[in-house]
Amino acid sequence: LALQSTDLAERYTATGMRLAERRGDAARMAMFERLRGNCFCQRGEYDKSNYYLLEAIETLGRLPNPDSFRLQLAGAYYDFGRVCRQRQDYAGACSHYKKALALIGEEGRCPGTVWICVHYGRAAFALEDHVGARSMFRRGYELGELSGEPYGLTAAAAYAAWYEMEEENYDRAARALAMAREVNARLGAPLEEGILCF
């Protein structure tokens, strides 16, 4: 999915689902349902995406040792939140991002946490909940700085800088923008570059 080759991803996902089903491996089945939901999201088929993501969430929540799959469940909540955000259901998106972050924990030291904070912040921003948005962008920015995780850091730092400017903290805004530009120069992510330009 990272390369946006949804046809290939869907073929391997369908094969993985068949194998997991044959083996009666509910945990793996849920992981493949999550991937399948992401394939449909990439295509803009949100109803199908919701179906598979909800199946994954339900299955992961019913496992006998759910703590072992806590991060997978957090990922499924994040994915569902992303579909909500694509459909402009920003309140639903915030609700699912909140569940994902609760499962990850306060420290948030796992790959993808910066992106969850950014998307949560963007959904809150769309709802004009600037207190919540500011908090999420700052959290994403701080987590990215601490962990060194670059993905999402450009966007988090750019939005954090915007809020620092609003509060007339120009030195902090300049530092955040410098960080955003430096990280984006390394990654060259078009979405994050657009956010940085905004």
Disulfide bonds with the S-S distance in Angstrom:
none
